[in-house]
Amino acid sequence: MPKTALTNSIQLTPRDIQIILAVYRYDGLFSYQIRRRFWGQNGHPKTFNGRVAGLIKSGYLRARPMDSTTGRGSGQRLITIGPASHPLLSELEGLSKADIARLRHSIVLSVWRHDAFVRDFRMSLELAAEAHPSVDHVEWINESEFKRSPINVEVTDPQRPERLLKVPLVPDGVFTLELSSGKRKQHYLEWDQDTEQSPIRIKPRLRAYLKHAGATHSPVLWVVPSRKRTDQLSRWIQQEADSLAVRPTIFALTTQQQLDERRILTHPIWQVVGNPTPLSLLPSSTAATAWFESSAPEVVQA
C-alpha cells in the first residue's frame, strides 16, 4: 500500500484505492454509481455511505451536491478527487503536476443528468466486458479530452455546397473493445436527449462523422430517448449519406431503456442505419451478426 495512505485519518483498503482510481478515470462519479460498481446489490447502504463519507472527510474525495430530480429533498452528489489522493495518483497512475492541476472537475449543473447517463453507459459497458470471456479489455477516452482538443473535420456545408465548414466533433466518449483474439474496434458515443430539433444544426456533425469515422468504419453509437427520435435521426443520417453517395452503416442507434450490462454487448439492440436487422456489438447466441463485421472503410469526399 502506498505510504501516502498512512498520513491521513483512515487506513485505505484495496477497495478504497480502486474507488479513488475509478473516480479519477471516470473524471468524477456520482454517488449511486460508486455504490453500484463497488457494492452492487450487496452490502448495507449505511456501510457504503459511511465509507465514502470517511474518504471525503479524510480529503481523498470531494462531494458536490446536484439539484434534485424531483424538486424535493437532496439530489445526487458528484464525487471527485480530493487533494489527499494526489500523491496516490502520482504513484499509481504516473500523473505529473500538470495532470494533477487538471483534476479540478467542473460540471454544468443544468446538464448533470447527461453526464450521469454517459457514466452509466460506460459502467454498463465495463461490467459487461468483465463478464464476457472474449473481451480482453476496454479503453475509454473521456469527453473532457475532446473538449480540450476536438476532432476538427472539414466538410462541405449541406446548405451551401460551395462553402467548406470546419466541424469540431466532441463525442461523449470514445471506447475501444479489444478481444482476446487481438481484434480491436473503436466506437464513438453520442448520448442524445432530444434537445436538438434542427436538421440544419445537426447535419454538419453527421457529415463530419461520415467522413472521419467512415474512414476506418468505426461505429458511431447514438443513444436516444425514444423510438420517435431514432426514426428522426435515422432519416437525417440517411439523407446525408445519400448526398455523399456513401453507406450510413457506421451509425447505430438504440434507446436508453434497452441499455444495461446484460444487453449492451451481446443483444441485438443496435439498429444500424440502412440495415433492417438490428446488431449486437459482440457475437452471442441471440445475435448471429455482430461486431459490425460488414464492410471496408468509406472514402468520403465530404
C-alpha positions as CSV (number, residue, x, y, z in Angstrom):
1,M,0.0,0.0,0.0
2,P,1.4,3.5,-0.8
3,K,2.9,5.3,2.1
4,T,0.6,8.3,1.5
5,A,-2.3,6.2,2.8
6,L,-0.9,6.2,6.3
7,T,-0.7,10.0,6.6
8,N,-4.5,10.6,6.8
9,S,-7.1,9.7,9.4
10,I,-8.3,6.5,7.8
11,Q,-6.4,3.4,6.6
12,L,-7.0,2.9,2.9
13,T,-8.3,-0.6,1.9
14,P,-7.8,-2.1,-1.5
15,R,-11.4,-1.2,-2.3
16,D,-10.8,2.4,-1.3
17,I,-7.9,2.6,-3.7
18,Q,-10.0,1.1,-6.5
19,I,-12.7,3.7,-5.8
20,I,-10.2,6.5,-6.0
21,L,-8.8,5.2,-9.3
22,A,-12.3,4.8,-10.7
23,V,-13.3,8.4,-9.7
24,Y,-10.1,9.6,-11.4
25,R,-10.6,7.5,-14.6
26,Y,-14.3,8.5,-15.0
27,D,-13.5,12.1,-14.4
28,G,-15.8,12.1,-11.5
29,L,-18.5,9.6,-10.4
30,F,-22.0,10.1,-8.9
31,S,-22.5,8.6,-5.5
32,Y,-25.0,6.0,-6.7
33,Q,-22.5,4.8,-9.3
34,I,-19.8,4.2,-6.7
35,R,-22.3,2.1,-4.8
36,R,-23.3,0.2,-8.0
37,R,-19.7,-0.5,-9.0
38,F,-18.2,-1.5,-5.7
39,W,-21.1,-2.7,-3.5
40,G,-23.6,-3.9,-6.2
41,Q,-26.7,-5.4,-4.7
42,N,-25.0,-6.5,-1.6
43,G,-23.9,-4.5,1.5
44,H,-25.9,-2.2,3.7
45,P,-26.4,1.4,2.5
46,K,-25.0,2.5,5.8
47,T,-21.7,0.7,5.1
48,F,-21.4,2.4,1.7
49,N,-22.4,5.8,3.0
50,G,-20.0,5.6,5.9
51,R,-17.0,4.5,3.9
52,V,-17.5,7.2,1.2
53,A,-18.1,9.8,4.0
54,G,-14.8,8.7,5.6
55,L,-12.9,9.1,2.3
56,I,-14.4,12.6,1.9
57,K,-13.6,13.7,5.4
58,S,-10.0,12.5,5.0
59,G,-9.6,14.5,1.9
60,Y,-9.3,11.6,-0.6
61,L,-12.5,12.5,-2.3
62,R,-14.7,15.6,-2.6
63,A,-18.5,15.8,-3.0
64,R,-20.6,18.3,-4.8
65,P,-24.4,18.1,-4.5
66,M,-26.5,18.3,-7.7
67,D,-30.0,19.6,-7.9
68,S,-32.9,17.2,-7.0
69,T,-34.6,15.5,-9.9
70,T,-37.9,15.6,-8.1
71,G,-37.8,19.1,-6.6
72,R,-37.8,17.6,-3.1
73,G,-35.0,16.6,-0.8
74,S,-31.4,16.4,-1.8
75,G,-30.1,15.3,-5.2
76,Q,-27.2,13.1,-6.2
77,R,-23.6,14.0,-5.3
78,L,-20.8,14.3,-7.8
79,I,-17.7,12.6,-6.2
80,T,-14.4,13.9,-7.5
81,I,-10.7,13.6,-6.5
82,G,-9.6,15.3,-3.2
83,P,-6.0,16.6,-2.6
84,A,-5.1,13.7,-0.3
85,S,-5.4,11.4,-3.4
86,H,-2.8,13.4,-5.5
87,P,0.3,11.5,-4.2
88,L,-1.5,8.2,-4.7
89,L,-2.4,9.0,-8.3
90,S,1.1,10.2,-9.0
91,E,2.4,6.9,-7.7
92,L,-0.1,4.6,-9.3
93,E,-1.1,6.5,-12.5
94,G,2.1,8.4,-13.1
95,L,0.4,11.8,-13.0
96,S,2.6,14.9,-13.4
97,K,2.0,18.2,-11.7
98,A,0.3,19.4,-14.8
99,D,-2.0,16.4,-14.8
100,I,-2.9,17.0,-11.1
101,A,-3.7,20.6,-11.9
102,R,-6.3,19.4,-14.5
103,L,-8.2,17.3,-11.9
104,R,-10.3,20.2,-10.8
105,H,-13.6,18.9,-12.2
106,S,-16.3,21.3,-13.3
107,I,-19.8,20.4,-14.4
108,V,-22.7,22.4,-15.6
109,L,-25.5,21.8,-13.1
110,S,-28.2,22.2,-15.7
111,V,-26.9,19.2,-17.7
112,W,-25.5,17.0,-14.9
113,R,-28.0,14.2,-15.8
114,H,-26.5,13.9,-19.2
115,D,-23.0,13.4,-17.6
116,A,-24.5,10.8,-15.3
117,F,-26.1,8.9,-18.2
118,V,-22.8,8.8,-20.0
119,R,-21.1,7.4,-17.0
120,D,-23.9,4.8,-16.6
121,F,-23.2,3.7,-20.2
122,R,-19.5,3.3,-19.5
123,M,-20.1,1.4,-16.3
124,S,-22.6,-1.0,-18.0
125,L,-20.0,-1.5,-20.8
126,E,-17.2,-2.2,-18.5
127,L,-19.2,-4.6,-16.3
128,A,-20.4,-6.4,-19.4
129,A,-16.8,-6.6,-20.7
130,E,-15.5,-8.0,-17.4
131,A,-18.1,-10.8,-17.6
132,H,-17.5,-11.6,-21.3
133,P,-15.0,-14.4,-21.9
134,S,-13.9,-13.0,-25.3
135,V,-13.1,-9.4,-24.1
136,D,-9.6,-8.7,-23.0
137,H,-10.1,-5.1,-22.0
138,V,-11.8,-1.8,-22.7
139,E,-10.1,1.5,-23.4
140,W,-12.1,4.7,-22.8
141,I,-11.4,8.3,-23.6
142,N,-13.5,10.9,-21.7
143,E,-15.4,13.7,-23.3
144,S,-13.2,16.2,-21.4
145,E,-10.2,15.2,-23.6
146,F,-12.2,16.2,-26.7
147,K,-13.4,19.4,-25.1
148,R,-9.7,20.3,-24.7
149,S,-8.8,19.0,-28.2
150,P,-11.8,18.5,-30.5
151,I,-11.7,16.3,-33.6
152,N,-11.8,19.0,-36.3
153,V,-13.2,17.8,-39.6
154,E,-13.6,19.9,-42.8
155,V,-16.7,19.2,-44.8
156,T,-18.9,20.9,-47.3
157,D,-21.8,22.9,-46.0
158,P,-25.0,20.8,-46.5
159,Q,-26.9,24.0,-47.2
160,R,-24.3,25.7,-49.4
161,P,-22.1,23.1,-51.1
162,E,-19.7,25.7,-52.4
163,R,-18.7,26.5,-48.8
164,L,-16.4,24.5,-46.5
165,L,-17.2,24.1,-42.8
166,K,-14.8,23.2,-40.1
167,V,-16.8,20.9,-37.7
168,P,-15.5,20.2,-34.2
169,L,-16.5,16.7,-33.1
170,V,-16.8,16.3,-29.3
171,P,-18.1,12.8,-28.7
172,D,-19.5,12.0,-25.2
173,G,-16.9,9.2,-25.1
174,V,-14.7,7.0,-27.4
175,F,-14.1,3.5,-26.4
176,T,-12.1,0.6,-27.9
177,L,-13.0,-3.0,-27.3
178,E,-10.1,-5.4,-27.6
179,L,-10.9,-9.1,-27.8
180,S,-8.7,-11.9,-26.5
181,S,-8.0,-12.7,-30.2
182,G,-6.3,-9.3,-30.5
183,K,-9.0,-7.8,-32.6
184,R,-9.8,-4.2,-31.8
185,K,-12.7,-1.9,-32.7
186,Q,-13.1,1.8,-31.8
187,H,-16.5,3.2,-31.2
188,Y,-17.8,6.8,-30.8
189,L,-20.6,7.5,-28.3
190,E,-23.3,10.2,-28.7
191,W,-25.8,10.4,-25.9
192,D,-28.8,12.2,-27.2
193,Q,-31.6,13.8,-25.1
194,D,-33.7,15.0,-28.0
195,T,-32.8,18.7,-27.4
196,E,-31.6,19.4,-31.0
197,Q,-34.5,19.6,-33.3
198,S,-32.9,21.5,-36.2
199,P,-31.5,19.3,-39.0
200,I,-29.5,22.4,-40.2
201,R,-27.6,22.3,-36.9
202,I,-27.1,18.6,-36.6
203,K,-26.4,17.6,-40.2
204,P,-22.9,19.0,-40.4
205,R,-22.0,16.9,-37.4
206,L,-23.4,13.8,-39.1
207,R,-21.5,14.6,-42.3
208,A,-18.3,15.0,-40.3
209,Y,-18.8,11.6,-38.7
210,L,-19.4,10.1,-42.1
211,K,-16.0,11.4,-43.2
212,H,-14.0,10.9,-40.0
213,A,-15.4,7.6,-38.6
214,G,-16.2,6.3,-42.1
215,A,-12.5,6.3,-43.0
216,T,-11.9,3.5,-40.5
217,H,-15.5,2.2,-40.4
218,S,-15.6,2.9,-36.7
219,P,-19.2,2.6,-35.3
220,V,-20.9,5.8,-34.1
221,L,-23.3,4.7,-31.4
222,W,-26.2,7.0,-30.8
223,V,-28.3,6.5,-27.6
224,V,-31.7,8.2,-27.8
225,P,-34.7,8.6,-25.5
226,S,-37.4,7.3,-27.8
227,R,-38.2,5.4,-31.0
228,K,-39.5,8.6,-32.5
229,R,-36.1,10.1,-32.1
230,T,-34.5,7.0,-33.6
231,D,-36.6,7.5,-36.7
232,Q,-35.8,11.2,-36.9
233,L,-32.1,10.8,-36.6
234,S,-32.0,7.8,-38.9
235,R,-33.8,9.8,-41.6
236,W,-31.3,12.7,-41.3
237,I,-28.3,10.3,-41.4
238,Q,-29.7,8.5,-44.5
239,Q,-30.2,11.9,-46.2
240,E,-26.6,12.9,-45.5
241,A,-25.2,9.6,-46.6
242,D,-27.2,9.7,-49.8
243,S,-26.0,13.2,-50.6
244,L,-22.4,12.0,-50.2
245,A,-23.0,8.7,-52.1
246,V,-21.8,6.6,-49.1
247,R,-23.4,4.0,-46.9
248,P,-24.7,5.2,-43.5
249,T,-23.9,1.9,-41.7
250,I,-21.3,3.4,-39.3
251,F,-24.3,4.7,-37.4
252,A,-26.2,2.5,-34.9
253,L,-29.0,3.7,-32.6
254,T,-30.7,2.3,-29.5
255,T,-33.0,3.7,-26.9
256,Q,-31.9,4.4,-23.3
257,Q,-34.4,1.9,-22.0
258,Q,-32.6,-1.0,-23.7
259,L,-29.2,-0.4,-22.1
260,D,-27.8,-2.4,-19.2
261,E,-24.8,-4.6,-18.7
262,R,-26.8,-7.7,-19.7
263,R,-27.6,-6.4,-23.1
264,I,-25.2,-3.7,-24.1
265,L,-22.6,-6.0,-25.8
266,T,-24.4,-9.2,-26.8
267,H,-28.0,-8.4,-27.5
268,P,-29.2,-7.1,-30.9
269,I,-30.3,-3.7,-29.6
270,W,-28.4,-1.6,-32.1
271,Q,-30.4,-0.5,-35.1
272,V,-27.8,0.1,-37.9
273,V,-29.0,2.8,-40.3
274,G,-29.6,1.3,-43.7
275,N,-29.7,-2.3,-42.3
276,P,-33.1,-3.8,-41.5
277,T,-31.7,-6.2,-38.9
278,P,-30.5,-4.9,-35.5
279,L,-27.0,-6.0,-34.5
280,S,-25.1,-6.6,-31.3
281,L,-21.6,-5.3,-30.6
282,L,-20.3,-8.8,-29.9
283,P,-21.4,-12.3,-31.2
284,S,-23.8,-14.2,-29.0
285,S,-26.5,-16.9,-29.2
286,T,-29.1,-14.2,-29.8
287,A,-27.2,-12.3,-32.5
288,A,-25.8,-14.0,-35.5
289,T,-24.3,-10.8,-36.9
290,A,-22.2,-8.7,-34.7
291,W,-19.1,-6.5,-34.2
292,F,-20.2,-4.5,-37.2
293,E,-18.3,-7.1,-39.4
294,S,-19.6,-5.8,-42.7
295,S,-17.6,-3.6,-44.9
296,A,-14.4,-1.8,-45.9
297,P,-13.8,1.8,-44.8
298,E,-15.5,4.5,-46.8
299,V,-13.6,7.2,-48.7
300,V,-15.8,10.2,-48.2
301,Q,-15.2,13.4,-50.1
302,A,-17.4,15.5,-47.8
